[in-house]
């Protein structure tokens, strides 16, 4: 009887070893994918916020800043998120009605409240820094300045923020914080090329700040900062009464006293105003400042202010308000104030930019700027008004003086020359942030704000790479083992005879 033969072909994938190896590979791949997804998911960025109010002589601005909750070298990465200019004059103008000083900030503070997430309100610090306008008010009437600051303080405390104080900052602080702003926005703190100096011009004061390799002979003109792990030793000085507006009053005062009999009718033919300009002004508007005040009774007279538009005579008139007759140090800027030789690049902002930009002088050489100013100052007043119908006449009338004042301050005051004039950059913003002292102020103050623990990945980068390497190696080894088993068990089919 012929025996039936049954041919059984053994499938190598059914072997237990192959199944185990395949399972290990699958599990390994699943683990790698899962770890990769969790490790590389976008992290939720935590932000903190701060509010700084710049209470200047002519107006107040409110700035909202934000920065990641984690900090770099103990200094928060601060960026400007929102800015608002308060309507009306600076808070120092409320000396007679101090209760209105705080309320004047309402519109801009409401904007700040809407800009910052509600859950961050309670921890958002609010700082108000008052500059030269309030410095002058304090000199003239300390009680009035205290009442104005108290009004501001009471109003700011009605908001759900963390009120940290309203104070009058010193001129040196204003200059130094402006320097921090310019260099932070220019990313100079992380560059090996060094920092740039800062030139700030306001209505009542002007500041110059830079790192100098020379010996600083006056301790009052030095200030130290530590930012991003580095120490900076700065030269800085603030000239109160030498802002653009107070400088104009000093110039007019000097011309009136040198050319007029104060007992009779007064007419001032001013070379710093365009020909055709003629306005009746009160003497009190000139002599109402601590910078120009004279002894004696209040002057209740008017004077006729006439423009004759002569830049060269204007230049000489402006030079008269800078005292360069003596210096007790090895070298000075003016008014017997020590200043080392200016060195490196400088960023000039605030009124420097607005005036030079309006006059289209930001790209000119020093001599070229002087020539342009000579042409501008001779332009008839009526022609200027027709050319700039949207500019307030008060500001338009002052541009001949303001441009001349800036050139004179930089050349005769700070001793810039035609050779290093090209090192001055006239700037309004760097990136999305405005140049000024407030951002530097915020940067310095964030050193005192505790940092939150940031969200972190599942594993540190080194640990993640190591784990993925060993998992990949394990899967590779399993593939090799599986291949060996497969080759061994998947030979030609053989017969089992029953």
Secondary structure, DSSP 8 states (H G I E B T S, - for coil): -----B-----GGGSHHHHHHHHHHHHHHHHHHHHHHHHTS-----EEEEEEEEE-SS-EEEEEEEEESS-BTTB--EEEEEEEE-SSS-GGGGSSSTHHHHHTTHHHHHHHHHHS-GGGGGG-EEEEEE-HHHHHHHHH-HHHHHHHHHHHHHHHTTSSSEEEEEEE--HHHHHHHHHHHHHHHTTGGG-TT---EEEEE-SSEEEEEEE-SS----GGGEEEEEETTEEEEEEEEEEET-SHHHHHHHHHHHHHHHH--TTS-EEEEETTS-TT-EEEEETHHHHSSTTT--SSS----EEEEEE---HHHHHHHHHTTS--S--SSS-BSSTT-B-----S-EEEEEHHHHHHHHTT-TTS-HHHHHHHHHHHHTS-HHHHHHHTTTS-HHHHHHHHHHHHHHHHIIIIIS---TTTGGGEEE-SEETTEE-SHHHHHHHHHGGGS--------SS-HHHHHHHHHHHHHHHHHHHHHHHHHHHHH-SS---B--
